[in-house]
Amino acid sequence: GDFGAAIRRSGGDSFNQLQTSTAKGLRAVWGRSASEVYAAGVSGTILRLRGGSFTAVEGSPPHVYRDIWGPADHPEFLYLVGWDGVILQLHGGPNFGQGATFTFFNCATERRLEGVWGRQLPPPPDGGVDAAIDAAVDAAVDAAVDAAPRDGAIGPDLAIDFGPPPPPIEIWAVGVSGTVLKGP
């Protein structure tokens, strides 16, 4: 809520206020479990609950976020929506404790988005995303070998880490004036 307020129901009719690391307004909360909860809000605020208190996910773009969701089987990904048609994907290590990368999706609206939900799709058949990734890795290795000095020394072992691909998902976002979006 306002001024970084966060309240958790602890059973029955009992509610406890949690300490957050911000005085900025929080507008969304979502969690995969009681130990993995995220909150987001104004001025690019994205927090994660860890050890009973919230800490900031560093480097978030300064937007107003209104909702947050993540696929159940891929804890390294989160999706946020907000004002001005913002749809943002976060990708990071365990609970984003070591930072995150932020990717904006092209959006068909500049209207304020208020909610996001998604679902994981079945894996693609052979020749789908995995084949495209394999082809990209093969092309990168071939290019590196072609660019190597011709004295017979290729240099240290070549290591390419593209990170895990995003899971195949379908995202739904809703907003003001009857806006409904489906993607990517």
C-alpha positions as CSV (number, residue, x, y, z in Angstrom):
1,G,0.0,0.0,0.0
2,D,1.0,3.6,0.4
3,F,4.4,4.4,2.0
4,G,5.6,0.9,1.5
5,A,3.0,-0.7,3.7
6,A,2.8,-4.6,3.5
7,I,0.5,-6.7,5.5
8,R,0.4,-10.5,5.7
9,R,-2.4,-12.8,6.9
10,S,-0.9,-15.2,9.4
11,G,-3.9,-17.5,10.0
12,G,-7.4,-17.0,10.9
13,D,-8.3,-13.4,11.3
14,S,-4.8,-12.3,12.3
15,F,-2.8,-9.9,10.1
16,N,0.8,-8.7,10.7
17,Q,2.6,-5.7,9.2
18,L,5.8,-6.5,7.4
19,Q,8.8,-4.2,7.1
20,T,9.7,-3.2,3.6
21,S,12.8,-1.4,2.4
22,T,10.8,1.5,0.8
23,A,8.5,4.4,1.6
24,K,7.2,4.3,-2.0
25,G,3.7,3.1,-2.8
26,L,3.3,-0.6,-3.4
27,R,0.5,-1.5,-5.9
28,A,0.9,-5.3,-6.5
29,V,1.8,-8.4,-4.6
30,W,2.2,-12.0,-5.9
31,G,4.0,-15.1,-4.6
32,R,4.8,-18.7,-5.7
33,S,4.9,-19.7,-2.0
34,A,4.9,-18.2,1.5
35,S,8.7,-17.9,1.2
36,E,8.8,-16.4,-2.3
37,V,6.7,-13.3,-2.4
38,Y,7.2,-10.2,-4.6
39,A,5.7,-6.7,-4.4
40,A,5.9,-3.8,-6.9
41,G,4.7,-0.3,-7.2
42,V,5.6,3.3,-8.1
43,S,9.0,4.6,-9.3
44,G,10.2,1.2,-10.4
45,T,9.9,-0.4,-7.0
46,I,10.2,-4.2,-7.1
47,L,10.8,-6.0,-3.8
48,R,11.2,-9.7,-2.8
49,L,10.4,-11.2,0.5
50,R,13.4,-12.9,2.0
51,G,13.8,-14.0,5.6
52,G,10.7,-12.2,6.8
53,S,11.5,-8.8,5.3
54,F,11.5,-7.2,1.8
55,T,14.6,-6.2,-0.1
56,A,14.8,-4.3,-3.4
57,V,15.5,-5.9,-6.8
58,E,18.1,-3.5,-8.0
59,G,18.2,-1.8,-11.3
60,S,14.5,-1.8,-12.1
61,P,13.3,0.8,-14.7
62,P,11.4,3.7,-13.2
63,H,7.8,2.9,-14.1
64,V,4.6,2.5,-12.1
65,Y,3.9,-1.3,-11.8
66,R,0.4,-2.4,-11.2
67,D,0.6,-6.2,-11.2
68,I,3.1,-9.0,-11.2
69,W,3.1,-12.7,-12.1
70,G,5.6,-15.6,-12.7
71,P,5.5,-19.1,-14.1
72,A,5.4,-21.7,-11.4
73,D,8.1,-23.9,-12.8
74,H,10.5,-21.1,-13.8
75,P,11.4,-19.0,-10.7
76,E,14.0,-17.1,-12.6
77,F,11.3,-15.2,-14.6
78,L,8.7,-12.6,-13.5
79,Y,6.4,-10.4,-15.6
80,L,5.1,-7.0,-14.6
81,V,2.6,-4.6,-16.1
82,G,1.9,-1.0,-15.5
83,W,1.2,2.5,-16.7
84,D,1.8,3.6,-20.3
85,G,1.3,0.0,-21.5
86,V,4.4,-1.3,-19.8
87,I,5.0,-5.1,-20.0
88,L,8.3,-6.0,-18.4
89,Q,10.1,-9.4,-18.1
90,L,12.6,-9.9,-15.3
91,H,15.2,-12.7,-15.5
92,G,17.6,-13.4,-12.7
93,G,19.2,-15.9,-10.4
94,P,17.7,-17.3,-7.2
95,N,15.0,-15.0,-6.2
96,F,16.8,-12.2,-8.0
97,G,19.2,-11.9,-5.1
98,Q,22.1,-11.4,-7.5
99,G,20.3,-8.8,-9.7
100,A,18.1,-9.2,-12.7
101,T,18.0,-8.3,-16.4
102,F,15.0,-6.4,-17.6
103,T,13.3,-6.8,-21.0
104,F,10.4,-4.7,-22.3
105,F,7.9,-6.2,-24.6
106,N,6.5,-4.2,-27.5
107,C,3.0,-3.3,-26.5
108,A,0.0,-2.5,-28.6
109,T,-1.3,0.2,-26.2
110,E,-0.1,3.1,-24.1
111,R,-3.1,2.7,-21.8
112,R,-2.5,1.8,-18.2
113,L,-2.4,-1.9,-17.6
114,E,-3.8,-3.2,-14.3
115,G,-3.4,-7.0,-14.3
116,V,-1.3,-9.7,-15.7
117,W,-1.7,-13.5,-15.7
118,G,0.0,-16.2,-17.8
119,R,0.2,-19.9,-18.3
120,Q,3.0,-22.2,-19.4
121,L,2.5,-23.7,-22.8
122,P,3.5,-27.3,-23.7
123,P,7.1,-27.6,-25.0
124,P,7.4,-27.2,-28.7
125,P,7.9,-30.3,-30.9
126,D,11.3,-31.2,-32.3
127,G,12.5,-28.4,-34.5
128,G,11.0,-25.7,-32.2
129,V,12.8,-23.3,-29.8
130,D,15.5,-25.8,-28.9
131,A,16.5,-26.3,-32.5
132,A,16.7,-22.6,-33.0
133,I,18.9,-22.2,-30.0
134,D,21.2,-25.0,-31.1
135,A,21.4,-23.4,-34.6
136,A,22.4,-20.0,-33.0
137,V,25.1,-21.6,-30.8
138,D,26.5,-23.6,-33.8
139,A,26.6,-20.3,-35.9
140,A,28.4,-18.4,-33.0
141,V,31.0,-21.2,-32.6
142,D,31.6,-21.3,-36.4
143,A,32.0,-17.6,-36.5
144,A,34.5,-17.7,-33.5
145,V,36.5,-20.4,-35.2
146,D,36.5,-18.6,-38.5
147,A,37.8,-15.4,-36.7
148,A,40.6,-17.3,-34.9
149,P,44.2,-16.7,-35.8
150,R,45.4,-18.9,-38.6
151,D,48.6,-20.0,-36.8
152,G,46.9,-23.2,-35.6
153,A,46.2,-21.8,-32.1
154,I,42.5,-21.3,-31.5
155,G,43.0,-20.0,-28.0
156,P,41.3,-20.9,-24.8
157,D,38.2,-23.2,-24.7
158,L,35.3,-21.4,-26.2
159,A,32.4,-20.9,-23.8
160,I,29.1,-19.4,-24.8
161,D,26.4,-18.9,-22.2
162,F,23.1,-17.5,-23.5
163,G,21.4,-18.3,-20.3
164,P,18.2,-20.3,-20.2
165,P,15.6,-19.4,-22.7
166,P,12.3,-18.0,-21.4
167,P,9.7,-20.7,-20.9
168,P,7.1,-21.0,-23.6
169,I,4.3,-19.0,-22.1
170,E,1.2,-17.1,-22.9
171,I,0.7,-13.7,-21.2
172,W,-2.6,-11.9,-20.7
173,A,-2.8,-8.3,-19.6
174,V,-5.8,-6.2,-18.8
175,G,-6.1,-2.5,-18.4
176,V,-8.3,0.6,-18.4
177,S,-11.0,1.3,-21.1
178,G,-11.5,-2.4,-21.7
179,T,-7.9,-3.1,-22.8
180,V,-7.2,-6.9,-23.1
181,L,-3.8,-8.0,-24.5
182,K,-2.5,-11.5,-25.2
183,G,1.1,-12.3,-26.2
184,P,3.9,-12.5,-26.7
